[in-house]
Amino acid sequence: MNSSFNKYEIKSCPRCGAKFECKPGNITQCQCFNIILTNEETLFIKELYDDCLCIDCLRKLKELYNQRKTIHYFQKLKSE
C-alpha cells in the first residue's frame, strides 16, 4: 500500500487556531470533504487564507460569503 495514502498532519487553523487533522493523502477522510463549496465560495476563502482551515471556519466563511452575496443582491435591487 502506498504510504502517502495514510499520511496526515496536525494543523492549526489560521483563522481560529483550532488543531485539526489534514489528510491530503486520503481526501475522502479529511474533514474538509464534508463541506461543499461553490467556486465563488472557494475563491472568497482563498483570497483570505493560503492554508487549510478547520471545518467550523469553512462553514462560517461559507455562511459569511452567502450573507454578503445576499446583502449585495438586495442593495442592488434597492438602487434600481
Secondary structure, DSSP 8 states (H G I E B T S, - for coil): --GGGG--EEEE-TTT--EEEE-GGGGGGSGGGG----HHHHHHHHHH-SS---HHHHHHHHHHHHHHHHHHHHHHHHH-
